[in-house]
Amino acid sequence: MKDEARAILRQFEQGEPIVSEDGRRTAAAWDHVSPTAMIAHAYGLWVHEMAAARPGGDGRLEEVVRGLFPDSGGNRFAGTADDAVLLTRGLLGDFEAGAEADAKGLGTLYNLAALLHAAMLRSQISEPDLDELLARAETEYAGTLASGELARAQVRDGHVEPWDVSEVENRAVEGGQIDLGALRVPVVPGIEIRPEGIDAQSQGEDAYGVTLRVGGSHLQLQLYSAPEGGLWDWSLGELAAKIAARGGEVQEITGQLGTEIRSTMPAGDSGSESVVVRFVGCDGPGWMLRGVLTGPGADSDILQEQVRRIFLGTVVDIRDARPLPNGLIALRWPPLGGWNETDTPLFD
């Protein structure tokens, strides 16, 4: 794999066109040790080491990246220095920056090669040193994939959403919320809501989930009781088996919300049509939040911003949870304290 990555860099150096894997974090190039992942990780190692060697605080990383853009020009990165900083922050684990870079289409293999090439010139990296850097990147990235930390770190670790209520008690939560007891769902423009398992006009009943419609896509949220150590990794295999048993196609990838399942399921009476269904999940202390996405947003590498905001902005509170026999945690309907039905109308 190191030789393949080196060949791509050589193509770039010689001005040859690079048409290969998609370098966005949402693409399948990230769920295995690929040339794209190696080039990105090697660049990340260089940036980290250069920033660590500099005095100062949080601005060190930005200084290093901006140093790749001399006033005389010459950097072939397809974007501005600000764009390069944004992409670099995403590569180094800043989820919000990574999602913005993805949405702007910055993470192409061409741009990753341009940044590593600029780093080579800036630090006068020799051929043997480059080979060593790529070998380190390959080893470290393979270890990260094997540990599962890549996916888990992108979802939550107490610093990244979705939140457990214990993590937001002293933290400001922006925007309005729909309080369903065990779930507090953020309100985003254009959102519509439907409880699952009960009539929407019911009073004081338990719903087993809630579906939000926004931008033509549907996101169903369900909350499960989970043992210590989490439930999502185990659920991935069970979901894949169920989908395959129904004649669907399954792909497990590392996406914007961690490890996801994207499936193509037979649809219609004849089964000749198909629908794309996307499953995302998150483990928290004593719970697992699962999202099922259908519609236009399910068939796109980049999540619709509003769908992403809903899932990541949801707060889980199981202190007074009412477990159901199937492992689900009941959601309160209607929402506690009422809600503005003009801003968040019901849909059938």
N, C-alpha and C positions, 0 to 999 in steps of 0.2 A: 504493500500500500504506500510506503514511503516513496518508492520509485514512481508510482503514478502521480503522487502529489508533486514530486520534483519535476516530472514531465510537464505538468500543467504550468508550473512556474516558469519553466523554460519557454513554453509556448508564449506566455505573457511577455517575457523579456524580449522575445523576438518579434513581438507585435502580431502574432498569429491570433486569429479569432478563437475565443474560448466558448464552446457550446457544450455544456455538460450539466452536472447536477444543479438543482436549484439550491441556493445557499441560504434561503430563509430558515429561521429556526423551526418553522412549522412544517417544513418539508421532510420527506422520508430520508433525505441524506443524513439526518441527525440520529437515526435510531440504529445505526451500525457504524463501524469504523470505516469511513469513506474518505476519499481525497478532500472533499469539501470540509468535513469535520476536522481533518488533520491540519489543513491550511489555516482554518479559523483558530484552532486551538494553539497552533504554533505562534500565530500572531498574538493571541491572548497571553501566552507565556512571556513573549518579548515585552509587551506593554507592561505587564505586571512587574517584571524584573526592573525595567527602566524606571517605572514610577516609584518602586520601593527604594531605589538608589538615590532618589532626589529628596532634599529636605522640603518640609512643608506639609500641608494637610491634604484636604480632599481635592484640591485643584491640581495635584500632581499628574493624575491620569490625563486630564484635559491638556495639560502642558505637553505631555509626551506625544499625544495624538496630533495636536496642532503643530508640533515640531516637524511633522511629516509633510507639511504644506509650506514650502519656502515661498517667500515673496516673488521669487523669479519664476514660480510655476514648476512644472515638471512632474507633479504627482498626477497619475492617470486615473485616480479614483473618480467614479462617475457621480459626483456630488460635491457638496461644500465641506469645509473643515468641520462645521457644525454637524453635518450629516455623519461624518466619520466618527466624531465623538459619540453621537447617539448610537451608532451601530456598535462601536467598541464597548460602550456601557452595557448594551444588550448582550454581547458575547461574553462579558464578564459577570453576568448574573443579574443585571438590573432588569426585572421583568417588564416594567412599564416602558423603559427605553427600548427593549427588544421588540415589544409589540408595536411600538411606534415606527421603529425601523422596518419591521416586516410590512406594515401598512404602506410605507413609502417606497417599498420595493428596493431597499438599499442592500440587502444581504445576498446579492448575487455572487456567484463564484468569481466573476470578473472583479468585483469590488474587493472580495476577500484576498484575491491574488494581488490586487493593486496595493492593498495595505501592507501585506507581508513583503512585497517587493520594495516598497518605500522604506520599510523597516530595515531590510537588508542593506539598502544604500545608505541609510542614516547611520547605521552602526558598523558599516563595512563588514558585514557577515561573510565569512569565507565559505567556499563550497563544503569543506569538512564540518564547519560549524553549523551550516544549514542542515546538513544530513543529521547531525546530532540533535538539533532542535526538532526536526520532523520526527525523529525516532522517539524523543521524549513525549512529543504530542501524541503519537500513536499509542504509546504505552499508557499514558495517563488517561486518554480518552477511553481506551478499552477498559481500564479499571473503573472509570466512572460509570460506564454503561453496565458493567457487571454488578456494581454495587447497588444500582437503582437510584443513586442519589441525584442523578440528573433530573429525573422526572419528579422526585419528591421535592427537591429544592425549588422547582418551578411552581409547585402548587402552593405549599405553605410550610412554614417552619416557625410560626409565631411572629414572623415579620412580614409575611406575604399572605394575602387573602386566599380563600374565604376565612373569616375570623370565627373563633370561638368567643362566646360572650365574655369570657374571662380576659380576653386580649383587647377588648374595646371599652371596658368599663371606664377607663381614664383616657380614652382616645376619641377625638371628635369624628363623627360619622357624617359625611357630607350628604345632602339631599334628603328627601323624604323616604320613609320605609313603610312597607305593609307588614304589620305585626301579626304573624300567624302562630304565635306562641313559641314553638320550637324553632321557627325560622322567621327572620326579619329580612324581607326582600326589598332591595332598593327600587325606587321609582325612577324610571328613565323615560324620556320623551317618547310618546307613541305606544307605551306599554298597555296591554290588555291582559285580563286575568280570568282563570277558570279553575275552580276547585275540582279535584279528581275523587271519584267514588261517592259523591253525594250531589244532591240538587243544589245549584248555586243559590237558590232562594232559601235554603235551609237555615235554621237558627240554632246555634249552640251544638253543632254536630262536629264529628271528627272527619277530616279529609285525609286520604292516604297520600296525597301529593297535590301539587299545584302546577298548572301550566301557564306560562307567560307567552303571549304572542307579541312580537315586535319585528318590524321590518319584513313581514312576510314569513318569518321563521317562528317555530314553536320550540320553547324550552320547557320541558317538564322537570321539576325538581322533586326529589323524594329523599327523605332522611331516614337512615337506618341506625339501629343500635349496633355498636361495633366493639369487639374485644380489644384488649391492649395489643398494640402492634398493628392495628388497622385491618380493614376488610377489603379495600379496593384492589390490591394485588390479587387476592383470591378471587374476587368477583370477575376479574378480567377473563380468567379461564372459563368460569361458568358461563359468562355471557357469550364467549366465542363458541362454546359447545352448543348452546341453545340456538344461536343464529345459524350455525352450520347444519343443525338438525332440521331446520326449517327451509333449507336450501339456499341460505344466504351466503355471501362471500364476506370474509372477515380480514381486516388488516389492523394490526396493532402497531401504533406509531407513537413517537414522542412529539407532542404538539404543544400549542401555546399553554395548555392547562395541564401539562404533564403527560403521563401515559394515557392514551385514548384508544378507543376502538371505533373504527369507521367501517360500516358494513353496508352492503347493498342487499336489500331484501326484496323478494318477490312481492308484487302488489297486484291488485285487481283480481277479478274472479278467475281469469284464465291463467294468471301467474306469468303472463308474457311481459308485463310491465315490471318496473323495479323502482324502488325508492331508497335513497341514501339516508341512513340513520347513524348518528354519531353519539357515542357514549363518553362522558367525561366524569371524573370522580375525584373526591378529596377526602382523605382521612383526617379526623380531628380527635380530640380527647373524648373517647367513648362514643363517637359517631362517625358515620360516613355519609357525605352528601353526594348524591348521584344526579347528573343531568343528562337528559335524553333530548337531543337536538334533531329536528326535522325541518324540511323546507330549504330555501336557498342557502342558508347559513351552514347546513350540514355538508354541503358539497363544495366547500371552499377551503383552501389551505388556511386562509386568514379569517379568524372569527369576526363576525360583525361586532363593531365596537360596543353596541348596546347589549348584545348577548353576553359578551365578555364582562361588561360592567355588572350585569345582573348576577352572574355566577360568582365572580370574585368579590362582589360587594355584599353578598348574603352573609348574615350573622346567624350563628347557630347557638341556641340556648336550650340545653336539655335538662336544666335543673329541676323543672317540674314536668318532665316528659311523660307522655302516656304511651308506653310501648304497645304495639298491636301484635297479634299472634304470629304474623308473618315476618317479624323482625323490623317492620317499619315503625317509625315514630309518628304518632298522630299530629296533624296540623289543625289548628283551631279555625273554625269557620262559623260566622263571618269573622273577619280580622278583628283583633282586639282593639278597642278604642275607635272602631269604625275606620273608614277611609274615604278619600275623595273620589267618588265614583265618576266624576267628570274627568279627572286626570287619569284614573285607572279604571276604565269601564270593563264590565263583564263581557265575555264573548261565549258563543255556543260551541 
